[in-house]
Amino acid sequence: MQYLFEFFKEDKKIKKHERLLIDSVIEFMQDKLKFKPNRITVKKKFSDTHIGDVVLSDASINKGKFTLHFNPNQGYRMIIGALIHELTHVKQISKGELRASEDWKSVLWKDDTELSVKDYKKAQKNYDNYKNLAWEKEAYDNQNNLKNEYISSKYFKNLKGKDDTLDFIIDNI
């Protein structure tokens, strides 16, 4: 299996309240952005520099099977924002808006804008350049604009009463 990029190398068990929250954010984003992948596997990955990622692979591009990583060492508003950001990438990949070139040496965007993996890695080192990549701009916009909408939504409010830890988070977010 080919992978274009992956940032993390550690996996930890997801707790019940995290799973409920993650599933709720996924459902919200699928309804909001109208996408339906075959499978999303969510894993915790700890990092000092990244909030999350989605693996761009043959499985995600051709089979709709995604691996999404999130960094649990953040506040819950940040975790929700990170999930929204990464789920935007799941939408982009599942709808064919973001994809890899045939030789896996470039990332292709909607209008066939091409960015080599080498240039992509350079862009990652400069946050201003990185956040202005078209697919990242959409993800950051959604992260910023949909976070409060999710927190005010039935998806979040319906979690109340399902887990004591989650009830505390809901009451204090």
Secondary structure, 3 states (H helix, E strand, C coil): CCECCCCCCCCECCCHHHHHHHHHHHHHHHHHHCCCCCEEEEEECCCCCCCEEECCEHHHHHHCEEEEEECCCCCHHHHHHHHHHHHHHHHHHHCCCCEECCCCCEEECCCCCEEEHHHHHHHHCCHHHHHCCHHHHHHHHHHHHHHHHHHCCHHHHCCCCCCHHHHHHHHHC
